[in-house]
């Protein structure tokens, strides 16, 4: 990630404790807590715009959020998060090589009110040994496949994609997946920031894609690829890059379109921003150069920080929700933030699409 993010900015706020229900208040988890329980303090974020009560922002409607912290250092550096069906449990990874699991407490309207059952443990390598440290443990992207009960993690610095059994997080051995492009095309700290699985009924047919943060070709476009058992360099596609923006995560809508979370940092006091681009799913194919409209944008007038994680999921009411999470980079000037939005675009279901997810 950019060095400017490591230096931080003056966007810190007061963290106060909140009372959470005990573990018995949550249903049996789809993914059990991995590792050792840790204590987390949190406070609610009730509005996204710091200067107004506006709720609609582009294609998104703000639902609620959390600011959270812990004295346990393993909670720092969250770089990707995935919510389980219904939005109660979550799995996250950090750029220091840890799994973070837990539950989201919610009010009667489904707004997030706190975190509970939070646990942490180290990721493991191909031999089942715990990974320690940034060089080997720089996990930046994550997907969860409940059909195969696997978690897939993308790493940078030592660029690779590893898959884990979901029921053995922190104890089982990783397995290697081939990169869809030559590893030499990836910059040291600008690698695999996005992993996402397309809906089964989309043109990609349930395939997984990856997009690099800032690993570019001679024309300045981002390397991306379709990951799978056939792998190989023939699965490469490119994403058009805007000079000021870098990809930090992504996920698919139910209609097969890919949402890419991007960020920019151009100075401590005013240069932080995030946006989301919507890439038409039908355009993603080997050899293609893809692009799409910006459907959401925010800056320091909003409740943002170094937003690194994006997840798209369906709530119990059938609404599409987006979760964003930040990486505090272990800085006193940065915050761990969890945000939820409802997809309010005019339509995310083009004609002729058959969903099987």
N, C-alpha and C positions, 0 to 999 in steps of 0.2 A: 504494500500500500504506500501512498505518497508520504515522503518524509515530513511534509507539512502537517499531516494528521498526527504524527507522533509528537510534534511540539505542542499540539493542543491549541485551544482558544478559550476565551473568557465566556464560557457558556454553562458554568456550573450552577447548581441550585441546591436548595435545602432538601435533604432526604429525611423523612420521618417514618417511624415504624407504623405498621398497620396490623390489625388483628386479623388473623386468617383462621379458617376452619381447620380442624385437625385432619390427619390422613383419613380417618373414617368417614369424613364428609364427601369423599370422592369415590366414584365407582371404581371397580376393578380396572386397572390400567391396561390399555392395549400394549403399551411399552412400560415395563416395570422400571422403577428407579435404578439407575446404574451407579454403583460406587457408594461413597460415604455421604450421609446427609450433611447439608451445609445450611447455615442460617442466612436468610436474605431479608433485608429491610426494603420496603417499597412505599411509594406514595402515588396517588392517582394523578394522571394528567387529564383534566376535564375538557380542555379546549386546545385545539391545535394552533390556531392563530393567536399569538400573544396579545394582539390589540383589538380583537373582536370575538364575538360568539359565533362567527360563521362556521358552518359545518361542511359545506360543499367546496371541494377543491378539485377542479378539473373533472375527471371521471370518477372521483372518489368522494365519499362522505365519511367524515371522521366519526368514529364511534367512541373511542376512549384509549387511554394508554397508561403506562406505568413508568416511573423512574425508580431504579432499584440498585442496591449495592450490597456488598458482603465483605466481611473481614477475611474471608477465605480467598486467597489470590487466584484460585482456579476459576473463579467466576469472571475474571477480566478477559477481554479479548474475544467476546462472542462474535463470530463471523458469519454464521448461518444458523437458521432455525427452521424446523418443520413441525407443524401442528398435526396431531392425530385427528381422525374423523370426529366431528363434533366440537373440536377446539378446546378440549379439556386438558389433555396431556401434550407435552412437547418434548422434542429432542433437539439439542443444539450442539455445535462444535465450536471450539475456540482456536485462535491462532497460536496457542501454546500447547496444543496437543491434548485437549481434554474433551470428554463428553459431559454435557450438562443435561439432566433430565428433570422434569417436574410437572406441576399442574398449575393451571390458570384458574384462580377464583373469580367468579363473575356475579354480578347482581341479577335481578329478575329480568332486566332488559338485555342481558348478555354482554354487558360492558365489563372489561377486565378491572378487577379491584385489588388483586394481589397475586403473589406467588406462594405455592406450598409444595411440600414433598420434594424440594429441590435437592439433587444429589450430583456429585461430581466424581469422575474417575478419568484416568489417562487412557488415551487411545493406545492400541497395541500394533505391533509390526507383524511381518509375515511369519515370524516364529512365535507369536503370542507374547512377546516381551513388551512391557510398557514403554511408550515413547515419552521422553522427557526433553524439554527445551524447544526453542523456536526453530532451529535449523531443520530438524526432522519432523516436528509437530505442527508446522504452519498450515493447519486445516482451514480452508477458505470457502468451501462449498459442500453442500450436503443434499442428498435425496433419500427418501424413505420409500421402499417398495413393499407394501404390506402383503401383496400377492406372494412374493417369494420370501417375505420377512427378512429383508436385507436392508442395510444402510450403506450408501455409497458416498465416499468422501473424496473431494479433490484437494490436493496439496499444492502449495507453491514453494519456492526455493529449491527443494528436491521435488521436482514436478512429477506427479503420479496420480493415479486414481485407484483407490483401494475400496474393496467391498467387505462388509462385516455381517455376521449373523445378528439379527436384531435382538435375539434373546440372549446373546453372549457379549453385550457391549462391555468393554473393559477387561474381558477375560479370554475371549476367543482370538484366533489368528486372523489376520487380514488376508485377502486374496487380491491379486493384481488384475486390473483391467487395462487393455492396451489403449494408449492415446490415439486419437483419430488423426493426429498430425505429428511431424517429427518433434521430439522434445527440444531440439536445438532451436526451434522457432519461439520458445517461451523465454521471456526475460526473467531474471532472477526473482524479482519481487513483484512481478506483474503477470502472474499466471492464471490458474483455473479458478476464477472467482464465481463461476456459475455452473451448476449442474441442475438439470431439470428433466423430468419425464413427461413426454407428451401424452395426452389422452389417447386411449386405445382406438377410439373412433375417428381420430384426426388423420390427416394425410401422412403423418409420421408413424402412425400405427403403434403408439406406445413406446417409441424409441427414446433414448436419453440423448440430450445434447449438452455440450459444454461451450462456454464462451470465455475468452481470456480478458483480463482486466485491461492490459495495455501491451499486448504482444502483437505487433503489427507487421504487415507485409510491406513490400516496396511502395505500394500505393497509399499506405497509411491506414489500411483497413484492419480490423481486429480478426485474429484467428479464431475460428469456431469449428465445431465438428459434431458429427453424429456418432455417438459411442455405441458399440455393440459387439456381438461376437464376431461379425465380419470385419469390424474395425478398419484399419488400414488408412492410408493417406487419401484414398479415393473418397472418403466421407467428409472431407474438408469443405466448409463454406466460410464466408466472410461476413462480418457485420460492419456497416459503414460507421466510422468513428468521427465524432465532433471533437475538435481540438481541445476544448476545455474540460471534456467529460471523460470519465473512466467507469467501466462497468464494475459493479460490486456484487450483483446477484441477479437472479431471475427465476421465473416460474411460469407455467402455462395456465391460461384460462381454459375453461371447459370447452370452448369452441376451437381450441388448438392454436390460438395465437400466443406468442411468447411475450411476456412482460419483462423488460430489462430495467433493473434499478441501476441508475448512474449517479455519480457524485462529482462535484468540482470543488477545488480548494485553491483560492487565489489571494489569500491573506487572512490573518488571524481574526480581524474584526468584522469583515463584511464579505469575505470571499467564499464562504461555505454554502453549498447548495446541493440539492438532490432533485432528480426527476425520474420519471418512468416512461419508457418508450414501448409502444405496442407493435410488435413485429408480426405481420400476417403469417400464420402457420403454414399456409400453402406455398409460401415463397421459400421455405427452408428446405433445401435439397443440396446434394453434393455439387460443388462448383458455383453456387449462387452467391451473389452479393446482396444482403438483405438490409432493409431499413424500415422505419415506420414512424408514425406521428408521436409527439410527446403528449401524453394524456394526463400528466400530473407533474407539478413542479413546486418546490418549496425552498425557503432560505432561512436565515437566522431570525426573521420576523415570525417564524413558526417554531414549534417545539421539535427541532431536529438536532442531531449530532452527527457523528461519523456513521451514517446508516450503511450497514454492510449486508444485512440479511433481508430477503423478501420471500414470503410464502403466500400461496394462494390456496384457499380451502373453502369448503362448503359448511355453513352452520346448520343447526337443526331445523331452521326455518327455510332452508333451501337457498339462502342468499350466498353470494360469493363474497368472501372476506379476504382482505389483504393484511398480512402482518409484516411490519418492518421492525428490525432490531438493530441497535447500534453497538459498535466496538469502542470501548472507552480507552483503549491503548494504555491502560494503567496510568492515566494522567489525572491529576487533580483538577484539571481544567475541562475534562470531558466526562460524559455521563453514559451510564447504561440506560437506554430508553427502549421501551416496548410500545409499539403503536398499532392500533387496529382501525381499518377502514372497511366500508362496504362499497363494493363495485357498483357504481351508479351510472355507468355508461349507457347510452341509448339502447345498445344491444350488444350482447357478447355471444349471440347464437346465429351465425349466418345461415341462410337457406341451404338445404342439402346436406347439412352436417348431421351425422349420427353419433351420438355420445354413448360410450360403453363404460364410462367411469362413474 
